[in-house]
């Protein structure tokens, strides 16, 4: 394995570990703890800020994974290398979709910031917000499994 290929694999693995680990931590620790500990309105505000930061981190990490996959294939194009690149690109597109489409639509529905606003929140807006939230969760779930697949494939790839 060349130095460039080894460097590309290391970049890829570190970036995918950030996506996988961050997504798992948000999904299985941060979100449940935040929403169990704080009132729903406060939890939504706090977790929303955490999610915006992680979305940016995931966007950068997925770009690094794409670069790593390309660098790893600098000498030779392989089917596993193309698969790694495809996984990273799919994750990146998902983060772009989340940041540019889903999150702004959720914010435009103006989720309540106080308990009083929550009681008066338009049921149609709540239903649309909940549907977008379910989409957000599904996209995060796909990134969790795609990044895990990328990590496994990068380890199993013949050298």
PLY file of the C-alpha trace (Angstrom):
ply
format ascii 1.0
element vertex 159
property float x
property float y
property float z
element edge 158
property int vertex1
property int vertex2
end_header
0.00 0.00 0.00
1.36 3.41 -0.94
1.68 6.28 1.51
-1.13 8.12 -0.32
-3.44 5.10 -0.14
-2.68 4.58 3.57
-3.29 8.28 4.26
-6.58 8.14 2.36
-7.75 5.12 4.35
-6.84 6.78 7.65
-8.71 9.97 6.66
-11.69 7.88 5.63
-11.80 5.81 8.81
-11.42 8.82 11.12
-14.13 10.75 9.25
-16.54 7.80 9.24
-15.85 7.24 12.93
-16.89 10.85 13.59
-20.13 10.37 11.64
-20.91 6.98 13.20
-19.88 7.89 16.75
-21.55 11.28 16.69
-24.77 9.92 15.26
-24.84 7.08 17.77
-24.10 9.43 20.68
-26.84 11.84 19.61
-29.37 9.09 18.97
-28.79 6.83 21.94
-27.49 9.17 24.66
-27.88 12.90 24.06
-31.45 13.05 22.70
-33.02 10.62 25.18
-31.26 12.20 28.16
-32.06 15.74 27.09
-35.74 15.04 26.49
-36.09 13.03 29.71
-34.37 15.64 31.86
-35.71 18.95 30.54
-39.20 20.15 29.72
-39.97 19.46 26.05
-39.69 23.11 25.02
-36.28 23.55 26.67
-35.05 20.17 25.47
-35.99 21.04 21.89
-34.11 24.32 22.08
-30.99 22.75 23.62
-30.96 19.68 21.40
-31.62 21.79 18.31
-28.41 23.74 18.98
-26.45 20.52 19.52
-27.89 19.07 16.32
-26.92 22.14 14.27
-23.32 21.81 15.48
-23.22 18.09 14.71
-24.78 18.59 11.29
-21.89 20.94 10.46
-19.37 18.45 11.88
-20.97 15.62 9.89
-20.90 17.69 6.72
-17.16 18.33 7.15
-16.44 14.73 8.16
-18.29 13.35 5.14
-16.25 15.68 2.88
-13.06 14.41 4.53
-14.26 10.82 3.93
-14.84 11.61 0.25
-11.34 13.08 -0.04
-9.91 10.09 1.83
-11.65 7.64 -0.50
-10.37 9.48 -3.57
-6.82 9.67 -2.19
-6.93 5.98 -1.28
-7.74 5.20 -4.93
-5.08 7.53 -6.33
-2.99 4.60 -7.57
-5.67 2.06 -8.44
-9.46 2.15 -8.80
-11.04 -0.82 -7.06
-14.61 -1.94 -6.50
-14.26 -1.65 -2.69
-12.76 1.82 -3.13
-15.64 2.92 -5.31
-18.07 1.49 -2.73
-16.35 3.48 0.03
-16.55 6.64 -2.06
-20.23 6.00 -2.81
-21.02 5.50 0.90
-19.23 8.74 1.85
-20.93 10.67 -0.97
-24.35 9.36 0.06
-23.74 10.43 3.66
-22.61 13.84 2.47
-25.73 14.28 0.32
-27.82 13.34 3.36
-26.14 16.03 5.49
-26.66 18.57 2.70
-30.34 17.59 2.49
-30.71 17.91 6.26
-28.96 21.30 6.47
-30.40 22.90 3.34
-33.92 21.51 3.21
-35.27 19.69 6.25
-33.85 21.86 9.06
-34.92 25.19 7.50
-38.44 23.85 6.90
-38.63 22.76 10.53
-37.38 26.15 11.72
-39.90 27.95 9.48
-42.71 26.17 11.28
-41.54 28.04 14.39
-41.52 25.35 17.03
-42.70 26.68 20.39
-40.16 28.27 22.69
-42.38 28.53 25.74
-44.98 26.29 27.32
-47.65 28.88 26.46
-46.62 28.89 22.77
-46.69 25.10 22.80
-50.32 25.11 23.96
-51.25 27.54 21.16
-49.16 25.91 18.40
-51.25 25.34 15.26
-52.07 21.61 14.97
-51.32 21.61 11.23
-47.89 23.16 11.87
-47.26 20.60 14.62
-48.21 17.74 12.30
-45.89 19.05 9.55
-43.09 19.58 12.08
-43.56 16.03 13.39
-43.44 14.62 9.84
-40.21 16.52 9.15
-38.81 15.30 12.47
-39.53 11.69 11.48
-37.73 12.32 8.17
-34.78 13.81 10.06
-34.61 10.71 12.27
-34.80 8.37 9.27
-32.00 10.23 7.49
-29.86 10.10 10.62
-30.58 6.38 10.92
-29.47 5.86 7.33
-26.25 7.76 8.05
-25.65 5.59 11.09
-25.85 2.41 9.04
-24.03 3.83 6.01
-21.11 5.00 8.15
-20.98 1.63 9.90
-20.90 -0.07 6.49
-18.09 2.27 5.43
-16.08 1.46 8.55
-16.57 -2.29 8.13
-15.77 -2.20 4.43
-12.65 -0.10 4.98
-11.36 -2.66 7.49
-12.22 -5.67 5.29
-10.77 -4.14 2.13
-7.77 -6.16 0.88
-4.49 -4.27 1.04
0 1
1 2
2 3
3 4
4 5
5 6
6 7
7 8
8 9
9 10
10 11
11 12
12 13
13 14
14 15
15 16
16 17
17 18
18 19
19 20
20 21
21 22
22 23
23 24
24 25
25 26
26 27
27 28
28 29
29 30
30 31
31 32
32 33
33 34
34 35
35 36
36 37
37 38
38 39
39 40
40 41
41 42
42 43
43 44
44 45
45 46
46 47
47 48
48 49
49 50
50 51
51 52
52 53
53 54
54 55
55 56
56 57
57 58
58 59
59 60
60 61
61 62
62 63
63 64
64 65
65 66
66 67
67 68
68 69
69 70
70 71
71 72
72 73
73 74
74 75
75 76
76 77
77 78
78 79
79 80
80 81
81 82
82 83
83 84
84 85
85 86
86 87
87 88
88 89
89 90
90 91
91 92
92 93
93 94
94 95
95 96
96 97
97 98
98 99
99 100
100 101
101 102
102 103
103 104
104 105
105 106
106 107
107 108
108 109
109 110
110 111
111 112
112 113
113 114
114 115
115 116
116 117
117 118
118 119
119 120
120 121
121 122
122 123
123 124
124 125
125 126
126 127
127 128
128 129
129 130
130 131
131 132
132 133
133 134
134 135
135 136
136 137
137 138
138 139
139 140
140 141
141 142
142 143
143 144
144 145
145 146
146 147
147 148
148 149
149 150
150 151
151 152
152 153
153 154
154 155
155 156
156 157
157 158
